[in-house]
Amino acid sequence: MRHHDLVVIGAGSGNAVVDDSFADLDVAIVEERWFGGTCLNAGCIPSKMLAHTAQVARTVRDAGTYDVDAGPGGVRWRAVRDRVFRRLDAEREKGRRGREGQDFITVYEGRARFTGPRTLRIERSDGGARDIGAAQVVVAAGGRPLIPPPVADSGLPYETSDTVMRLDDPPRRLAILGGGYIAAELAEVFAAAGSSVTVVEKERRLLGPQDETVSERFTELVRSRYDLRLGRELMRVDGRPGALRLTLDDGSTAEADLLLVAVGRVPNSDRLDLEAAGVATHDDGRVIVDRCQRTSAEGVFALGDICSPVPLKHVANREAEVVAHNLRHPDELVTCDHERVPAAVFTQPQIASVGLTEQECRDRGPDYAVGTAAYADTAYGWAMEDTTGFCKVLAEPDSGRLLGAHLMGAQAPALIQPLVLAVALGIDAATLAGAPYWIHPALTEVVENALLDLDLAPRR
């Protein structure tokens, strides 16, 4: 059995752990499927490249709003798909070759599972296997789409976010099971490509975890675009490939050429035989880690979707930084904070958030003030003819400490960043609104106006 100083399971954010400061060690990276992980190959990056293309298509379609004549046309799906994945597949292979070319790194292809404390068997797709050991292990094996029983038991084909973006052609009729951010983004992509979209969601609103104002307004905005089946659960999938029939819990049905399952993701912990290594998990399968990203097993760290309470790429990257430091500096450990993580949904309109929602503020009990501002009440909002975008901020009335912020509209993921900084650094709302200049007539004025709308106690 070959023994390494460090083994990293997963070449997504796990790959980011190892830099040249590890060159004095014997390092192994094990990857079963995709160098670069879900984000590069089937997640954040391809979906946003496609989402931007959908935004361009929508802008062209709506050009008449601005008295611009635009010719007929549409999304050339195969050309778009090939442009996106030609670039990303090349990046994946570049990453793999780069690691294989480093003298201190050994790359193993296959699925790793623990056979004991810090010992692993790597099983290749060709049936071969190899046993290795390590002084330290980083578990960064990610997650996969959750497939509910009515779909899994049907025997009929379906797509997930792992596969749907590589289709040869967009379906004429697309049914999406789920109403979260993955469903919202891909619904916009395929609607722009010409698909008729039906969304089946068990909750009464789309994007339920978002602030209630965002969720309510977004749901109403897309009613005219999609066939929404809200408050409904899928009971059965029948038919044949290319002609599916979904039966819902109220007896209604939906017809589709293709079914996209987007009801959430599960960690890949069940594929690693973690009990053999003494690595404990939560009831939902997430690996249990402390704030230093250490698991219950000595010498074993974890990061990313396999353990994180906030399964986002920028969180996994931060956790990778923490793990890298702690591996190299065991006497100067640093920690990871998941309390103030911003997030965005790249649909139409775009959505961004940080901190508490209003419903969470109500549930937690302390007093809070709400400030809102509409894009339509800013000069740049006039230029955009925007009638739906808004910013909402939540703060403590006495101190002005920002509790949360939520935007829905163009450029929301960029516009929220001043509010992210304020939440993270403890800058109160009055200081943020009054101390810096806010460029006029930039769209950032919607953030300034929301802050000024807060009913706060006078400053002393």
N, C-alpha and C positions, 0 to 999 in steps of 0.2 A: 504493500500500500504506500503510495506516495504521500508525503506529508508536506503541507504548505504552511507558511506563516499566517496567511489570510486567504479565506475563500469568500467570495461575494456571489450569492445566488440571485441572479437577475441582472440583466444589463440595460435596464431602464435608468432610473435615478440611482440605482446601485452602482452603475458604471461611473457615476460622478464622484463616488467616494474616493476612488483611486487616482491620485495625481503623482507627479514626479517625486514628491516627498516620501513615497512608499518604495522608491527604487532600490532601497537596501533590503527589501523583503522579497520573499518568494510568494507571489500573489496569483491566485486563480480566479477566473470569472466563469461562472456557469450560466449558460443561456439556452433555454429550450426552444424558443420560437423566434423572437425578434430582438436583435440588437437595437437599442434605442427605446425599447419598451412600447407600451400602448400609446403614449403621447405622440411619438414620432410616426408610428405605423398605422394606428387606427383610432386615434383620439384627438387630443388638443389641436395638433398642427394640421392634419388633413381636414378635419371638420371646419376649422377656421378659414383655411384656404377656400374650401367650398362655400362657406357662409359668406365670405367676402364676394365671391363670384355671384352668389344669389343676391347680395345687396346691390351689386352693379346692375344685374338684370332688372331688379325692381326699380332702380333709379331710371333706367332707360324706359321701362314700361310707364312710369309715372312722370315722364318728362313734360307732358302737357301741363302739369301743375305749374311749371315755371315758364310756360309759353315757349317751350322748345319743341320743335318737330323732330321726332325720332322715327326712323324707318322700322318696319316690321322685322322680326327675327326672333331669336330665342337662344337658350343655352345649348351649345353643342356638347352634349354630355360626355361623349367618349374623348373628345379633345381636352375637355376640362379635366376629366379623370386622369388621362395620360399625363397631362402637364403636372398635375399635383403629385402623382405617385412616381413618375419618372425621377422627379427631384428627390422625393423622400426615400425611395428605394436606394438611390445612389448614396444618400447620406447614411443610410443604415449600413450598407456595405463598406463605405469609407470608415465608419466607426469600428466595424469588425476588423477590417484590415489593419487599422491603426493599432488596435490592441494586440493583434497577433504579431505585429512587428516589434513589439516592445520586449526586450530581453527578460525583464523581471516578471512578465505576465504570461500565464498559460490560459488559453481559452478552451473550455470544454463545451461541446454541443450535446444537449440532452437534458432530461429532467432529473433534478437532484432530489434525493430523499434521505433523511437521516437514518443511520443504522445504529447510532449510539451517540454519546456526547462528543460533539464536534467531529464526527465521522460521517461520511456521505457515500452513497452509491449513485453514480451518474448513469442513467439508462438512456441509451441512444435510440433513435427511431429505427435503426437497422437491427435492433435486438441485442446489440452489444452492451456491455456494462463495464464500469471501472469504479473501484473503491479508492477514496482519498480521505485524508484527515487534515486537520488544521488546528493551529493554536487559537485562532479567532475566526468567527464566521459572521457574516452580515447577511441577513435574510431580507431580500428585496424582490420577492417573487410576484408581487403585484396581485391583480384580481382578474375577474372575468365576468361577462354578463350573466345575470341571473335569468334562468329560464323556468317559468312557472309550469306546474303540472299539466294544465290544459293544452299547452303548446308541446311540451316535451312528450306527452303521452299520445299525441295525435298521429305521430308517424309522418306528418306532412312537413315540407321544407319551410324554413323561416330564416330570416336574416337578423343579425345583431349589428351593433356599431362596429364590431370587429370585421364585418364582411360587407356591409351594405354599401359603403362608399366606393368599393371596387367593382360594382355591377357593370355589365356591358351597356345596359340601357336602363333608364328610369322606368318604373312600372307605370302603366296607365292609371291603376287604382292601387294606392298604398294604404294599408291599415297599420297604424302605429299603436302598440300596446304600451301605455305609460304616458305620464304627463309631466315628467321632470325636465331637467335642462338638456339632457341628451335628446329626448323626444322633441323638445321645442326647436333645438337647432337643426336637427335633421328633417323635421317637418318643413321648415323654411327652405332648406336646400332642395328638397325634392319637389316642393310646390313650385319653386322657381324653375325647375327643370321640366315642369309640365305635368307632374303627377297630381291626380285628385287624391286628397289626403283625408282619411278618417282617423280620428284619435279616440281611443278607448282608455278612460282613466277612472279609477275607482273613487277618487276624491271629487268633490263638487267643483273644484277650480284647478286650473293648470298651475304648475310651479308653486305647489302648496307650501313648501318651506320658506318661500320668499316672504317679505313683508306683505301684510294683507292687502294694502293698497296696490302694490305692484301686482300681486296675484290676481286680484279682482279686475284691474284695468287691462292687464294682458289678456286674460281670458275673454273679456268682452271684445277686445280688438280683433282677436283671431277667429271669432265666431263666423264672420263673413268669409273667411278664407278656407276653413276646414269644416268637415262634418264632425262636430264634437259629441261624443257619447260620454258625458260626465256622470259621476256617481254610479257607474256601472262596472261590473266585474265580468271577465271572460269566463264562460263555463265550458265551451267546447269549440274545437276547430274541425270543420269537415270540408269535404270537397276533394279537389285534386290539385296537384301543382299547377299554378297559374290561374286557378279558379277556386279560391278559398271562400268559405263561409264561416263567419265568426258568430256564435250564439252567445248572447249576453244574459245576465241574471234576470232581466225583466222579460225574457223571451224574444226580444228584438234581435235582428241579425244585421250583419254588415258584410258586404261582398268586397273581395279584394283580389288582385292578381298576386300580391306579395304582402307578407306580414313582417314587420320590423318589431322585434321585441326590445323594449327599452324601459324595463321596470326597475332597473338598478343593477348593482354589481356586488359580487361576493369575493372575499379574499381567497387566494389560492392555498391557504394554510392546510386544507384537507388533503393536499397532494404531496405533502412533505414529510409525513410520519414524524411530526414534531414531538410526539410523546416519547419517542426513542431518544431524543436529545434533551428531554426535560424542559421543553419550551411550552409554557402555559398559554392558553387562549381564552378570550372572552366567549360568552355564549353565542355571539354572532360569528365566531370564527376568527376575529382579529387577534393577532398575536399581542399579548400583554407586554407593554414596555413601560419603563419609568420615564421621567422627563429627560434623561440622558440617552434614551433610546436603547437601554439595556433590557434584555428579556430576563425571564426567570432562570435561564441556564447560564452558568459562568462562561464568559468569553463569547457570548452570542448576542449580537445586536440585531435590530430590525428597523426598517424604514419603509415609507411609502404606503401604498394601498393595502398591503397585507397587515398593517397594524394601525394606521393613522385614523383618528376620529374624524379627520377632515381630508377625504381622499381627492386632493387636488395636486396638480403637478408642482405648483410653486411651493406647496407644503412639503412634498416629497424631496424637492431640491434643498429646502432648508434643513430637513431632517438628515439628508446626506451630508451637508456641511457639518452638522453636529456630530454625526457618527465619525466622519473623517477626523475631526479634531480629537474626539475622545479616544479613538484608536491610537493616535499618536501621542496623546498627552493624558494618560490615565490618572495622573495626579492633579490635573487642572481641568476637570470635567466642566463642560458647558451644557446648558439645557435648551429644550425646544418649547416655545410657547404657542399654543393653539387657540388662544382666547380671542385674538383680534385678526382673524384671517379674512381678507377680502376675497370676493368671488365675482365672476361675471358670467352672463349668458349671452352668447353671440347669435342672437336671433334678430327678428325685426319686429319691434324696436329692440335695441340692445338694453341689457339690464346689468346693474352692478350694485353690490352691497358690501357693507362692513358692519360688524358689531350686531347689536340687538335689533330685532324687529319690534314693531309696536305691540304685537300680541305678547311677545316675551317681556316687554316692559310692564305690561298690565299684569302678567302672571307673577312677576317677581315683586310687585307691590310698591316700590318707591315711586315718588312723584316724578313725572317727566313732562317736558314741554315738547311740542311738535312744531316744526317750521317747514313750510312747503313753498315751492316756487314752480311756476310753469315755464316751459320753454317759450310758450306763446307770448309771455310777458317780457321777453328780452329781445333786443334788436336783432341778434343773430337768429333767434327763433322766428322772427318775422321773415328774414331772408330765406329760411328753410321752409316756410309755410307749415311749421310744426304745430299741430293742435293737440297733441297727446302726450308729449314728453314732460317729465317733471322731476324735481328733486325733493326728497323728504329727509329731514334730519331730526334726530331725537337727542335731547340733552337734559341734564339735571337743572331744574329751574334756579336753584340757589347758586351753584358753582359754575354753571355753564359747561360742565364736562360733557363732552359728546359721548353718547351711549351707542348710537348707530346712525347709519346713513344709507339711503337707497335712491337709486336713479333708474329711470326708464326713459330711454330715448337715444338719439344719435350720440356717439362718442362716450357713452356712459362709462365703459371700463377705464377710459383715460380721465374723464371729468371727476371721478370719485377719488383720485389719488390724493389731492389736498386733504380730503376728509380722512383717508386712511392714515396719512401722516399725523393728523391732529389726534385721532383716536390712539395711535401707537405712542405718540410722544407726550400726550397729556396737554395739548394746546386747547384752551377753552374756546367756546364758540365765538364770544365777543372779540377775543384776540385774533382769531383766525379771520373773522369778518372785517375787522377794523385796522389791523396792523399792516398787512401787505396791500399793495396796489392790485386791483383786479382789472385786467385789460378790457377796455371797452372798444368795440362791441363784441368781444369774444363770447362764446357760449358758456365759458366759466362763470359768467355773471349769474347763471341760474343757481350755482352753488352759493355764491355770495348772497343772493336774494333769499334763499332758503334759510341761511344762517341769520340774516337780519329779521326774518319773520318769527324767530323764536321769542316767546314771551318769558324773558329772564329777569331775575331780580336785579335792581340797579347795582352797578359796580361801585364799590366803596373806595 
